[in-house]
Amino acid sequence: MQIIFPKQSAIDPDTMGVAFPVEVDGVRRRVLISTEALEDHFGGDHNPDKKSVFEANRHIIEAKARQIIESGAQGDVLLRTAMF
């Protein structure tokens, strides 16, 4: 399985979490990390700029997304606080 994370991210206007793309075997999917996860595990409760919090911890967040995708998750992936 080939998993690639393009270096893009954006605030999701519906959830205020951070969304970022992933390509799994050439198919583009979307990953969203919740605001709560950013606040609970990555210092987002002290920084209102959730995108910068995401970028500072991108490698950890992408590793968790990779683990979930490799375990068989289909479609888009939502990373919640309990997953970290």
C-alpha positions in Angstrom: 0.0 0.0 0.0 1.4 3.4 -1.0 0.4 6.3 1.2 1.5 9.8 0.4 0.6 13.0 2.3 0.8 16.1 0.1 1.9 19.1 2.0 -1.5 20.8 2.1 -3.8 21.6 4.9 -6.8 23.9 5.6 -9.2 24.7 8.4 -12.5 22.8 7.8 -15.2 25.5 8.1 -17.8 23.1 9.4 -15.8 21.6 12.3 -13.0 24.1 12.7 -10.6 21.1 12.7 -7.8 20.8 10.2 -8.3 18.8 7.0 -5.5 17.5 4.8 -5.2 15.2 1.8 -3.8 11.7 1.6 -3.3 9.6 -1.5 -3.7 5.9 -1.0 -2.6 3.8 -3.9 -3.2 6.8 -6.2 -6.7 7.6 -4.8 -7.1 10.9 -3.0 -8.8 10.9 0.3 -9.3 13.4 3.1 -8.2 13.3 6.7 -9.7 15.6 9.3 -8.2 16.0 12.8 -10.7 17.4 15.3 -10.3 20.6 17.1 -10.6 18.6 20.4 -7.7 16.4 19.4 -5.5 19.4 18.6 -6.5 21.0 21.9 -6.1 17.9 24.1 -2.9 16.5 22.6 -1.0 19.2 20.7 -1.3 22.4 22.7 -4.1 23.8 20.7 -5.9 24.9 23.8 -3.1 27.6 24.2 -3.0 28.6 20.5 -6.1 29.7 18.6 -4.3 29.1 15.2 -5.2 25.5 14.8 -3.5 25.2 11.4 -0.2 26.2 12.9 -0.7 23.7 15.7 -1.4 21.0 13.1 1.7 22.0 11.1 4.0 21.9 14.2 2.8 18.3 14.9 2.1 17.1 11.3 4.5 14.2 11.5 2.7 12.7 14.6 -0.7 13.3 13.1 0.2 11.8 9.7 1.7 8.8 11.4 -1.6 8.2 13.2 -3.6 8.6 10.0 -1.2 6.2 8.3 -1.7 3.6 11.0 -5.5 3.9 10.7 -5.4 3.6 6.9 -3.1 0.6 7.1 -5.5 -1.1 9.5 -8.1 -1.0 6.8 -10.1 2.2 7.2 -11.9 3.1 4.0 -12.9 6.5 2.7 -12.2 9.7 4.6 -10.6 9.5 8.0 -11.6 11.5 11.1 -8.9 11.7 13.8 -10.6 12.1 17.2 -9.0 12.9 20.6 -9.4 9.3 21.8 -7.2 8.0 19.0 -4.1 9.7 20.4 
